[in-house]
Amino acid sequence: MNDAWIPLKSLQTPVLQQNLSYVSVMYSDLFGLMHECAASADLLFQKRENLIACKTNEAMAQWIFGKESPQQELAAIRREWETHRSQNDLIVLLGNAIGYALAVVLPALLNDMQLRILVVEPQAARIRACFSLLDLRAALDTGRLHFAVHEPNLAGVFSAIRQFNLWNAKRPMLYVSPEMRSAEDTHSFAQQYVEQSLHQCHQRREQITRLKQHSQSRDHNTIQKIVLIDCWPGAPGSAHIAAIHHALQRRTVETTIFPLNRYRIDAREEEYRRLIEPSLLSLLDSFQPDMIVSYGYHAPKFIAEEIYQAAEIVWLQAVSNIAYHDTRYYPGEHTALIERNLIPYFTKRGAPHAFFVPLMADYVSPQPTLTNRRIPIVFVGNSLGLSPQAVQQFRRRWTGRDQLLHSINAAEHALGRFDTRQNLYDYLSDHPLPQIHTEEEEYVIFRYLLCQGSAFRRRKLLEKIAPLGLGIWGGDWPGYLPPDSPLQRCLKGHLPMQEEPKIFSFGNIFVNIQSIGHVTGPNMRFFNVPGMGGFQISDGHFSDYLQADRETVYYESEEEFLEKVRYYLHHPNEADEIRARAHARVLRDWTYDRWVAWVSDELHLVLPDQTAQ
């Protein structure tokens, strides 16, 4: 950057791209704000004294930072902080001097686990400027740094505090950045903060009281309204939620979908729960559901036990991921698992009622989809494998535990061999891992072996059929495959869930390779492929779901896999007969209408009859 003034749209720094890459996944709303102002010319920037000066781009330019001397202004901000900061647990920045005010307090955020920081700006462009100058990834990863666009006054400040549920701090502080000091008087912030915090507490108590009152007047087995919590936009879990939603609508059950971000749950559960609690509490108060279905996560991830007990509604955690780790369940929660072998694991972790219900078809077509067979063989799905860097990081964790590393190596080798008689659960039962100190460590190794064992099987089988016209759709393959793998030429990229149905119009044979964790319940594509009328060749002992050779073709060895793929490439009429029977079977037995009936029978729930068309 030279000494010329440049607009915001030209302020393209490496740190901006790093920040945007992070927030695109973790903070989609914030990413959207900054994307909208990417072409803004409202702000101008100039390099001065090894810092960046900034002013508005208008006839009567307003200086934001660096009018006289950027170094002197930064020194003045630092002196103010040294004078006024005193163990605050909430700092609100009204204005941010394009990041220089925030830069002064970021070390405190990273060192003080009780501190939260809220930056309030009048324009998204000023937030983007900050993201162009400061690496904020570590601070954002705490879950305790927030940005909001509101009017530069106390009303705007309190709107932002309400937006992020930042009430009840014991030592709040409002810092008005120098460029904002012509705003209205802000000296009454502390008093107003206490008053509004008390009001929010009172409102929360009233909502919880209403939940209790409604619970006392409700028949707890009759289900008329359901909240579906969707933490998986763009991922398979979201497709499952949509399928459940449509099945419930056909039963005339009233539903509403509550979207959340799974990455923020995993990263900072407590902070994210605090953030979403007001919205979820308001939904429970206004919608008054009889049941909640949360895909993947259980109740403690979303609400405090006080609210859970007050609502006293049926809470079902539906788990479609084999590798999952939850603890600290609330009394009365139900957990639907797609694999019977997982029941002991979840019971050990405290799940009060874990039961089996298989995945079913997320989408079905009334008639088998016509295909032009342009792609002879199709595999849809991730490798599940880890990158070399992730493998190294995993192995470093067990340095010094030689027996454990030896056992992990042996397990990875054994489970990577394709053998339908061997699965992850039986192997770990027969070969207990030594030198395990905690349940969390046990889970981490379980997940590693599931991913690496499944990936090696998939890679080895698919490499056998790569020369026959294989196309692979899946997002993680480039990071897993070695550069010289013949599968590199077969990769077609990531296929979004909502676009998956279109692949059946040009796919011929759909090969399915179950993970080593799918033993009693098959994966989602086992049902989705025939649900759309695709012809499937699959491993696994799943003839109870789809009959062998009549509705799906199964293989028991690597040699049989290659043999059957070759055979049906040259016998499309036989494949068409099988896929027609499979399609009819899925429509009859394996849609989410069946899933809803299965769950309601297990939980002894009364749902409306299936009368809506």
C-alpha positions as CSV (number, residue, x, y, z in Angstrom):
1,M,0.0,0.0,0.0
2,N,1.6,3.3,-1.1
3,D,0.8,6.8,0.2
4,A,-2.2,7.4,-2.0
5,W,-5.7,7.4,-0.7
6,I,-7.5,4.1,-1.7
7,P,-11.2,3.1,-1.2
8,L,-12.2,0.1,1.0
9,K,-12.8,-2.1,-2.0
10,S,-9.1,-1.8,-2.8
11,L,-8.0,-2.6,0.7
12,Q,-7.4,-6.3,0.0
13,T,-5.0,-7.6,2.6
14,P,-3.9,-11.2,3.3
15,V,-5.3,-10.9,6.9
16,L,-8.7,-9.9,5.4
17,Q,-8.9,-13.1,3.4
18,Q,-7.9,-15.1,6.4
19,N,-10.6,-13.5,8.6
20,L,-13.2,-13.8,5.9
21,S,-12.4,-17.5,5.4
22,Y,-13.0,-18.0,9.1
23,V,-16.2,-16.1,9.5
24,S,-17.7,-17.6,6.3
25,V,-18.0,-20.8,8.3
26,M,-18.4,-19.7,11.9
27,Y,-20.3,-16.3,11.6
28,S,-22.3,-16.4,8.4
29,D,-24.4,-13.3,9.4
30,L,-21.2,-11.3,9.9
31,F,-19.7,-12.6,6.7
32,G,-22.9,-11.5,4.9
33,L,-22.6,-8.0,6.3
34,M,-19.0,-7.6,5.1
35,H,-19.7,-9.2,1.7
36,E,-22.5,-6.6,1.1
37,C,-20.1,-3.7,1.6
38,A,-17.1,-5.2,-0.2
39,A,-17.4,-2.7,-3.1
40,S,-18.0,0.3,-0.8
41,A,-16.2,3.6,-1.6
42,D,-17.5,5.2,1.5
43,L,-14.2,5.1,3.3
44,L,-10.7,6.1,2.2
45,F,-7.4,4.8,3.6
46,Q,-3.8,6.0,3.5
47,K,-0.6,4.7,4.9
48,R,0.9,7.1,7.4
49,E,3.7,6.6,10.0
50,N,3.6,2.9,9.4
51,L,-0.1,2.9,10.4
52,I,-3.3,3.4,8.3
53,A,-5.3,6.6,8.4
54,C,-9.0,6.6,7.5
55,K,-11.6,9.2,6.6
56,T,-15.0,9.2,5.0
57,N,-15.2,9.8,1.2
58,E,-17.5,12.8,1.1
59,A,-17.2,16.6,0.5
60,M,-17.0,17.3,4.3
61,A,-14.8,14.3,5.1
62,Q,-15.1,13.0,8.7
63,W,-11.8,11.7,10.0
64,I,-12.0,8.2,11.7
65,F,-8.4,7.8,12.5
66,G,-5.1,9.5,11.9
67,K,-6.0,13.1,11.0
68,E,-3.0,14.7,12.7
69,S,-0.8,11.8,13.6
70,P,-1.8,8.1,13.6
71,Q,1.0,7.3,16.1
72,Q,-0.1,10.0,18.5
73,E,-3.8,9.0,18.3
74,L,-2.9,5.3,19.0
75,A,-0.8,6.4,21.9
76,A,-3.7,8.4,23.3
77,I,-6.1,5.4,23.0
78,R,-3.6,3.3,24.9
79,R,-3.2,5.9,27.7
80,E,-7.0,6.0,28.0
81,W,-7.2,2.3,28.4
82,E,-4.5,2.2,31.0
83,T,-6.4,4.9,33.0
84,H,-10.0,3.6,32.8
85,R,-9.8,-0.2,32.4
86,S,-10.5,-2.1,35.7
87,Q,-11.2,-5.9,35.5
88,N,-14.2,-5.4,33.3
89,D,-16.2,-8.4,32.2
90,L,-18.0,-6.6,29.4
91,I,-16.4,-3.9,27.2
92,V,-18.5,-2.1,24.6
93,L,-16.7,-0.2,21.9
94,L,-18.8,2.5,20.3
95,G,-16.7,3.0,17.3
96,N,-13.4,1.3,16.9
97,A,-10.9,3.6,15.1
98,I,-10.9,1.0,12.2
99,G,-9.5,-1.6,14.6
100,Y,-6.9,0.4,16.6
101,A,-9.1,0.7,19.7
102,L,-9.9,-3.0,19.6
103,A,-6.2,-3.9,19.1
104,V,-5.4,-2.4,22.5
105,V,-7.9,-4.7,24.4
106,L,-7.5,-7.9,22.4
107,P,-4.8,-9.3,24.6
108,A,-7.1,-8.9,27.6
109,L,-9.8,-10.9,25.8
110,L,-7.4,-13.8,25.1
111,N,-6.2,-13.8,28.7
112,D,-9.4,-13.2,30.6
113,M,-12.0,-16.0,30.1
114,Q,-14.7,-13.8,31.7
115,L,-14.3,-10.9,29.4
116,R,-16.6,-10.2,26.4
117,I,-16.1,-7.5,23.9
118,L,-18.8,-5.9,21.7
119,V,-17.9,-3.5,18.8
120,V,-20.8,-1.3,17.7
121,E,-20.3,0.6,14.4
122,P,-22.7,2.7,12.3
123,Q,-21.6,1.0,9.1
124,A,-20.5,-2.5,8.0
125,A,-17.7,-0.9,6.0
126,R,-16.0,0.1,9.3
127,I,-16.1,-3.5,10.5
128,R,-14.6,-4.7,7.2
129,A,-11.8,-2.1,7.6
130,C,-11.0,-3.6,11.0
131,F,-11.0,-7.1,9.5
132,S,-8.6,-5.8,6.8
133,L,-6.0,-4.7,9.4
134,L,-6.3,-7.1,12.4
135,D,-6.0,-10.9,12.5
136,L,-9.1,-11.6,14.6
137,R,-9.4,-15.4,14.2
138,A,-8.1,-16.3,17.7
139,A,-10.3,-13.6,19.3
140,L,-13.4,-14.7,17.3
141,D,-12.6,-18.3,18.2
142,T,-13.3,-17.5,21.9
143,G,-16.9,-16.8,21.1
144,R,-16.6,-13.7,23.2
145,L,-16.0,-11.1,20.5
146,H,-19.0,-9.6,18.7
147,F,-19.6,-7.0,16.0
148,A,-22.8,-5.2,15.3
149,V,-24.1,-2.4,13.1
150,H,-26.4,0.0,14.9
151,E,-26.9,3.8,15.3
152,P,-24.0,5.4,17.1
153,N,-25.9,6.2,20.3
154,L,-27.0,4.5,23.5
155,A,-30.1,3.1,21.9
156,G,-27.9,1.5,19.3
157,V,-25.6,0.2,22.0
158,F,-28.4,-1.5,23.9
159,S,-29.9,-2.9,20.7
160,A,-26.5,-4.6,20.1
161,I,-26.3,-5.8,23.7
162,R,-29.8,-7.3,23.3
163,Q,-28.8,-8.9,19.9
164,F,-26.0,-10.9,21.6
165,N,-27.6,-11.4,25.1
166,L,-24.8,-9.6,26.9
167,W,-26.8,-8.8,30.0
168,N,-25.9,-9.1,33.7
169,A,-22.2,-8.3,33.5
170,K,-20.9,-7.2,36.9
171,R,-18.4,-4.6,35.6
172,P,-19.6,-3.3,32.2
173,M,-17.7,-0.5,30.5
174,L,-18.6,1.6,27.5
175,Y,-15.6,3.1,25.6
176,V,-16.5,5.7,23.0
177,S,-13.8,5.8,20.3
178,P,-12.5,9.3,19.5
179,E,-14.3,9.4,16.1
180,M,-17.6,8.9,17.9
181,R,-17.3,11.5,20.7
182,S,-19.6,14.0,19.0
183,A,-22.5,11.5,19.6
184,E,-25.1,11.9,22.3
185,D,-24.1,11.8,25.9
186,T,-23.2,8.3,27.0
187,H,-22.5,8.9,30.7
188,S,-25.7,7.2,31.8
189,F,-24.6,3.9,30.2
190,A,-23.8,2.1,33.5
191,Q,-27.2,3.0,35.1
192,Q,-29.2,2.1,32.1
193,Y,-27.3,-1.1,31.7
194,V,-28.3,-2.2,35.2
195,E,-31.9,-1.2,34.7
196,Q,-32.2,-3.0,31.3
197,S,-30.4,-6.1,32.7
198,L,-33.0,-6.3,35.5
199,H,-35.8,-5.9,32.9
200,Q,-34.4,-8.8,30.8
201,C,-34.1,-11.0,33.9
202,H,-37.7,-10.2,34.8
203,Q,-38.9,-11.0,31.2
204,R,-37.0,-14.3,31.2
205,R,-38.6,-15.3,34.5
206,E,-42.1,-14.5,33.1
207,Q,-41.4,-16.6,30.0
208,I,-40.2,-19.6,32.1
209,T,-43.4,-19.2,34.3
210,R,-45.6,-19.3,31.2
211,L,-43.7,-22.5,30.0
212,K,-44.5,-24.2,33.3
213,Q,-48.2,-23.1,33.2
214,H,-48.5,-24.5,29.7
215,S,-46.8,-27.7,30.6
216,Q,-49.3,-28.3,33.4
217,S,-52.2,-28.0,31.0
218,R,-50.9,-30.2,28.3
219,D,-51.3,-33.9,27.5
220,H,-47.6,-34.9,27.3
221,N,-48.2,-37.8,25.0
222,T,-50.3,-36.0,22.4
223,I,-48.1,-34.3,19.8
224,Q,-49.5,-31.5,17.7
225,K,-46.6,-29.0,17.4
226,I,-42.9,-29.8,16.9
227,V,-39.8,-27.6,16.8
228,L,-37.1,-29.0,14.5
229,I,-33.6,-27.7,15.4
230,D,-31.4,-27.8,12.3
231,C,-27.7,-27.2,13.0
232,W,-26.6,-28.6,9.6
233,P,-27.4,-26.2,6.7
234,G,-26.0,-27.6,3.5
235,A,-25.1,-30.9,5.2
236,P,-26.9,-34.3,5.4
237,G,-28.4,-33.5,8.7
238,S,-30.4,-30.7,7.1
239,A,-31.7,-33.1,4.5
240,H,-32.9,-35.4,7.3
241,I,-34.6,-32.5,9.1
242,A,-36.4,-31.5,5.9
243,A,-37.6,-35.1,5.3
244,I,-38.9,-35.3,8.9
245,H,-40.6,-31.9,8.4
246,H,-42.4,-33.0,5.3
247,A,-43.4,-36.3,6.9
248,L,-44.8,-34.5,9.9
249,Q,-46.7,-32.1,7.7
250,R,-48.3,-35.1,6.0
251,R,-49.5,-36.1,9.5
252,T,-50.9,-32.6,9.9
253,V,-48.4,-31.9,12.7
254,E,-47.5,-28.2,12.9
255,T,-43.7,-27.7,12.7
256,T,-41.2,-24.9,12.7
257,I,-37.5,-25.2,11.9
258,F,-35.0,-23.4,14.1
259,P,-31.6,-23.0,12.2
260,L,-28.3,-23.0,14.1
261,N,-24.6,-23.3,13.3
262,R,-23.0,-26.6,14.3
263,Y,-19.5,-25.3,14.1
264,R,-20.1,-22.7,16.8
265,I,-21.7,-25.3,19.0
266,D,-18.6,-27.5,18.7
267,A,-16.2,-24.6,19.1
268,R,-17.7,-22.7,22.1
269,E,-20.8,-24.4,23.4
270,E,-21.5,-22.2,26.4
271,E,-21.1,-18.9,24.6
272,Y,-23.3,-20.1,21.7
273,R,-26.0,-21.4,24.1
274,R,-26.0,-18.0,25.9
275,L,-26.4,-16.3,22.5
276,I,-29.3,-18.4,21.2
277,E,-31.2,-18.8,24.5
278,P,-33.4,-15.7,24.1
279,S,-34.5,-16.7,20.6
280,L,-35.2,-20.3,21.6
281,L,-37.0,-19.3,24.8
282,S,-39.2,-16.9,22.9
283,L,-40.0,-19.6,20.4
284,L,-41.0,-22.0,23.1
285,D,-43.1,-19.3,24.7
286,S,-44.9,-18.3,21.5
287,F,-45.1,-21.6,19.6
288,Q,-45.8,-23.8,22.6
289,P,-44.5,-27.0,21.1
290,D,-45.2,-30.5,22.4
291,M,-41.9,-31.9,21.2
292,I,-38.4,-30.9,20.0
293,V,-36.3,-32.9,17.6
294,S,-32.7,-31.7,17.5
295,Y,-30.6,-33.3,14.9
296,G,-27.2,-34.3,16.2
297,Y,-27.0,-32.4,19.4
298,H,-28.9,-33.0,22.7
299,A,-30.8,-30.5,25.0
300,P,-27.8,-29.2,27.1
301,K,-26.2,-27.7,24.0
302,F,-29.2,-25.4,23.5
303,I,-30.9,-24.5,26.8
304,A,-30.3,-24.4,30.5
305,E,-31.8,-27.2,32.6
306,E,-34.1,-24.7,34.3
307,I,-35.8,-24.0,30.9
308,Y,-35.8,-27.7,30.0
309,Q,-37.6,-28.6,33.2
310,A,-40.1,-25.8,32.9
311,A,-41.1,-26.7,29.3
312,E,-41.4,-30.4,30.2
313,I,-41.7,-31.4,26.5
314,V,-40.6,-34.5,24.7
315,W,-37.0,-33.9,23.6
316,L,-35.6,-36.2,20.9
317,Q,-31.9,-36.1,19.9
318,A,-31.7,-37.8,16.5
319,V,-28.1,-38.9,15.8
320,S,-27.1,-39.8,12.2
321,N,-23.3,-39.5,12.7
322,I,-21.5,-42.7,13.9
323,A,-18.7,-40.6,15.6
324,Y,-20.4,-38.5,18.2
325,H,-19.7,-37.7,21.8
326,D,-22.2,-36.2,24.3
327,T,-22.3,-36.2,28.0
328,R,-24.4,-34.5,30.8
329,Y,-27.8,-35.4,29.6
330,Y,-31.0,-34.0,31.1
331,P,-33.5,-36.4,32.7
332,G,-36.0,-37.7,30.2
333,E,-34.2,-37.0,27.0
334,H,-34.5,-39.6,24.2
335,T,-31.8,-40.4,21.7
336,A,-32.5,-42.1,18.3
337,L,-29.4,-43.8,16.9
338,I,-28.9,-45.2,13.4
339,E,-26.7,-48.0,14.7
340,R,-27.6,-50.6,17.4
341,N,-23.9,-50.9,18.4
342,L,-23.9,-47.3,19.5
343,I,-26.6,-47.8,22.2
344,P,-24.0,-49.0,24.9
345,Y,-21.8,-46.0,24.1
346,F,-24.5,-43.5,24.6
347,T,-25.9,-45.2,27.6
348,K,-22.4,-45.2,29.2
349,R,-22.3,-41.4,28.6
350,G,-25.6,-40.9,30.4
351,A,-28.2,-40.9,27.7
352,P,-31.5,-41.8,29.6
353,H,-33.2,-43.6,26.7
354,A,-31.1,-44.5,23.6
355,F,-32.8,-46.6,21.0
356,F,-32.3,-47.7,17.4
357,V,-34.1,-46.3,14.3
358,P,-32.4,-46.5,10.9
359,L,-31.9,-43.7,8.4
360,M,-34.4,-43.6,5.6
361,A,-34.8,-42.0,2.2
362,D,-34.4,-38.2,2.4
363,Y,-35.9,-37.8,-1.1
364,V,-37.9,-40.0,-3.3
365,S,-39.3,-39.7,-6.8
366,P,-42.8,-40.9,-7.7
367,Q,-41.3,-42.9,-10.6
368,P,-37.8,-44.2,-11.1
369,T,-35.7,-41.4,-12.6
370,L,-34.8,-41.9,-16.3
371,T,-31.1,-41.9,-16.8
372,N,-28.9,-41.5,-19.9
373,R,-26.1,-43.5,-18.2
374,R,-23.6,-40.9,-19.2
375,I,-21.5,-41.7,-16.1
376,P,-21.0,-45.5,-16.0
377,I,-20.2,-45.7,-12.2
378,V,-21.0,-43.1,-9.5
379,F,-19.8,-42.8,-6.0
380,V,-21.4,-40.0,-3.9
381,G,-19.8,-39.4,-0.5
382,N,-16.7,-38.2,1.3
383,S,-13.6,-40.4,1.8
384,L,-13.9,-39.7,5.5
385,G,-10.1,-39.8,5.6
386,L,-7.8,-37.3,7.3
387,S,-5.2,-35.1,5.7
388,P,-1.5,-36.0,6.4
389,Q,-1.2,-33.0,8.6
390,A,-4.3,-34.1,10.7
391,V,-2.8,-37.6,11.0
392,Q,0.5,-36.2,12.3
393,Q,-1.3,-34.0,14.8
394,F,-3.4,-37.0,16.0
395,R,-0.3,-39.1,16.5
396,R,1.7,-36.4,18.3
397,R,-1.0,-36.4,21.0
398,W,0.0,-40.0,22.0
399,T,3.8,-39.4,22.2
400,G,5.2,-41.4,25.0
401,R,2.4,-44.0,25.0
402,D,4.1,-46.6,22.9
403,Q,1.7,-49.4,23.6
404,L,-1.2,-47.3,22.7
405,L,0.4,-46.1,19.4
406,H,1.2,-49.7,18.5
407,S,-2.4,-50.7,19.1
408,I,-3.7,-47.8,17.0
409,N,-1.4,-48.8,14.2
410,A,-2.6,-52.4,14.4
411,A,-6.2,-51.4,14.5
412,E,-5.9,-49.0,11.5
413,H,-4.2,-51.7,9.5
414,A,-6.8,-54.4,10.4
415,L,-9.9,-52.2,9.9
416,G,-8.6,-50.9,6.6
417,R,-8.8,-54.3,5.0
418,F,-12.2,-55.0,3.4
419,D,-13.8,-57.7,5.3
420,T,-17.6,-57.7,5.9
421,R,-17.2,-59.9,9.0
422,Q,-15.1,-57.2,10.8
423,N,-16.4,-53.9,12.1
424,L,-15.2,-51.2,14.4
425,Y,-17.3,-52.2,17.5
426,D,-16.3,-55.9,17.5
427,Y,-12.6,-55.1,16.9
428,L,-12.4,-52.6,19.8
429,S,-14.3,-55.1,22.0
430,D,-11.8,-57.9,21.1
431,H,-8.7,-55.6,21.2
432,P,-9.1,-53.1,24.1
433,L,-6.9,-50.1,23.8
434,P,-4.2,-49.8,26.5
435,Q,-3.0,-46.6,28.2
436,I,-6.3,-44.8,27.8
437,H,-6.8,-42.2,30.5
438,T,-10.2,-40.6,29.8
439,E,-13.4,-41.3,28.0
440,E,-12.7,-38.3,25.7
441,E,-9.5,-40.0,24.6
442,E,-11.4,-43.2,23.9
443,Y,-13.8,-41.2,21.7
444,V,-11.0,-39.4,19.8
445,I,-9.4,-42.7,18.9
446,F,-12.7,-44.3,18.0
447,R,-13.4,-41.4,15.6
448,Y,-9.9,-41.6,14.1
449,L,-10.2,-45.4,13.4
450,L,-13.7,-44.9,12.0
451,C,-12.4,-42.3,9.6
452,Q,-9.1,-43.8,8.6
453,G,-10.4,-47.4,8.3
454,S,-13.4,-46.4,6.3
455,A,-11.4,-44.2,4.0
456,F,-8.8,-46.8,3.2
457,R,-11.5,-49.3,2.4
458,R,-13.2,-46.8,0.1
459,R,-10.0,-45.8,-1.6
460,K,-8.9,-49.4,-2.2
461,L,-12.3,-50.6,-3.6
462,L,-12.8,-47.5,-5.8
463,E,-9.3,-47.7,-7.3
464,K,-10.2,-51.2,-8.6
465,I,-13.1,-49.7,-10.7
466,A,-11.5,-46.3,-11.6
467,P,-10.6,-47.5,-15.2
468,L,-14.3,-48.5,-15.8
469,G,-15.7,-44.9,-15.9
470,L,-15.9,-43.9,-12.3
471,G,-17.1,-40.5,-11.2
472,I,-16.6,-39.5,-7.5
473,W,-18.6,-36.6,-5.9
474,G,-17.3,-35.7,-2.4
475,G,-15.6,-32.7,-0.8
476,D,-12.8,-34.1,1.2
477,W,-11.1,-36.4,-1.3
478,P,-8.4,-33.9,-2.5
479,G,-7.1,-33.5,1.1
480,Y,-6.9,-37.3,1.6
481,L,-5.7,-38.9,-1.6
482,P,-2.0,-39.1,-2.5
483,P,-1.1,-37.2,-5.7
484,D,-0.5,-40.5,-7.6
485,S,-3.8,-42.1,-6.8
486,P,-5.8,-43.1,-10.0
487,L,-8.8,-41.7,-8.2
488,Q,-7.5,-38.1,-8.7
489,R,-8.8,-38.3,-12.3
490,C,-12.3,-39.4,-11.1
491,L,-13.0,-36.5,-8.8
492,K,-15.9,-34.3,-9.7
493,G,-15.9,-32.1,-6.6
494,H,-18.4,-31.4,-3.8
495,L,-22.1,-32.1,-4.5
496,P,-24.4,-30.0,-2.4
497,M,-27.2,-32.0,-0.8
498,Q,-29.9,-30.1,-2.5
499,E,-28.4,-30.9,-5.9
500,E,-27.9,-34.7,-5.3
501,P,-31.2,-35.8,-6.9
502,K,-30.1,-34.5,-10.3
503,I,-27.2,-37.0,-10.5
504,F,-29.7,-39.8,-11.0
505,S,-30.5,-38.5,-14.5
506,F,-27.0,-39.4,-15.8
507,G,-25.7,-42.0,-13.4
508,N,-25.7,-45.7,-14.3
509,I,-24.4,-47.8,-11.4
510,F,-24.2,-46.3,-7.9
511,V,-21.7,-48.0,-5.7
512,N,-22.1,-47.8,-2.0
513,I,-19.3,-48.5,0.5
514,Q,-20.5,-48.3,4.1
515,S,-18.3,-47.0,6.8
516,I,-16.9,-49.5,9.3
517,G,-19.4,-48.1,11.8
518,H,-22.5,-49.0,9.8
519,V,-23.3,-52.6,10.8
520,T,-27.0,-52.9,11.8
521,G,-28.1,-49.7,10.1
522,P,-27.1,-48.6,6.6
523,N,-26.0,-45.2,5.5
524,M,-28.3,-42.5,4.1
525,R,-27.5,-43.2,0.4
526,F,-28.5,-46.9,0.8
527,F,-32.0,-45.5,0.8
528,N,-31.6,-42.3,-1.2
529,V,-30.3,-44.1,-4.3
530,P,-33.2,-46.5,-4.8
531,G,-35.6,-43.8,-3.5
532,M,-34.8,-41.9,-6.7
533,G,-34.7,-45.1,-8.8
534,G,-31.0,-45.6,-9.0
535,F,-29.4,-49.0,-9.3
536,Q,-27.2,-49.8,-6.3
537,I,-24.3,-52.2,-5.6
538,S,-23.6,-52.1,-1.8
539,D,-21.6,-53.9,0.9
540,G,-23.1,-54.8,4.3
541,H,-25.6,-57.3,5.5
542,F,-28.7,-55.3,4.9
543,S,-31.1,-57.7,3.1
544,D,-33.7,-57.0,5.9
545,Y,-34.0,-53.6,4.4
546,L,-33.6,-54.4,0.7
547,Q,-33.6,-58.0,-0.6
548,A,-30.4,-59.3,-2.0
549,D,-30.3,-59.5,-5.8
550,R,-34.0,-58.6,-6.1
551,E,-33.8,-55.0,-4.7
552,T,-30.1,-54.4,-4.3
553,V,-26.9,-56.2,-5.3
554,Y,-24.5,-56.9,-2.5
555,Y,-20.8,-57.9,-2.5
556,E,-18.8,-59.7,0.2
557,S,-15.2,-59.2,-1.1
558,E,-13.0,-57.0,-3.2
559,E,-13.1,-59.5,-6.1
560,E,-16.9,-59.8,-6.0
561,F,-17.2,-56.1,-6.0
562,L,-15.2,-55.7,-9.2
563,E,-17.0,-58.7,-10.7
564,K,-20.5,-57.4,-10.1
565,V,-19.7,-53.9,-11.3
566,R,-18.4,-55.3,-14.6
567,Y,-21.4,-57.7,-14.9
568,Y,-24.1,-55.0,-14.5
569,L,-22.2,-52.6,-16.8
570,H,-23.0,-55.1,-19.5
571,H,-26.5,-56.1,-18.3
572,P,-28.4,-52.9,-18.0
573,N,-31.8,-54.6,-18.4
574,E,-31.3,-56.7,-15.3
575,A,-30.1,-53.6,-13.4
576,D,-33.3,-51.8,-14.5
577,E,-35.5,-54.6,-13.1
578,I,-33.7,-54.5,-9.8
579,R,-33.8,-50.8,-9.4
580,A,-37.6,-50.7,-10.2
581,R,-38.2,-53.2,-7.4
582,A,-35.9,-51.3,-5.0
583,H,-37.7,-48.0,-5.8
584,A,-41.1,-49.6,-5.0
585,R,-39.8,-51.0,-1.8
586,V,-38.3,-47.8,-0.5
587,L,-41.6,-45.9,-1.4
588,R,-43.5,-48.5,0.6
589,D,-41.3,-49.1,3.6
590,W,-38.3,-46.7,3.9
591,T,-39.5,-43.0,3.7
592,Y,-39.5,-40.7,6.7
593,D,-43.3,-41.4,7.1
594,R,-42.1,-44.8,8.5
595,W,-39.4,-43.0,10.6
596,V,-42.0,-40.8,12.2
597,A,-44.2,-43.8,12.9
598,W,-41.2,-45.8,14.3
599,V,-40.3,-43.0,16.7
600,S,-43.8,-42.3,17.9
601,D,-44.3,-46.0,18.6
602,E,-41.0,-46.1,20.5
603,L,-41.9,-43.1,22.6
604,H,-45.6,-44.0,23.0
605,L,-46.7,-40.7,21.3
606,V,-50.0,-39.9,19.8
607,L,-49.8,-38.1,16.5
608,P,-52.6,-37.1,14.1
609,D,-53.5,-39.7,11.5
610,Q,-51.8,-39.5,8.1
611,T,-54.6,-37.9,6.2
612,A,-53.0,-34.8,4.6
613,Q,-51.9,-35.3,1.0
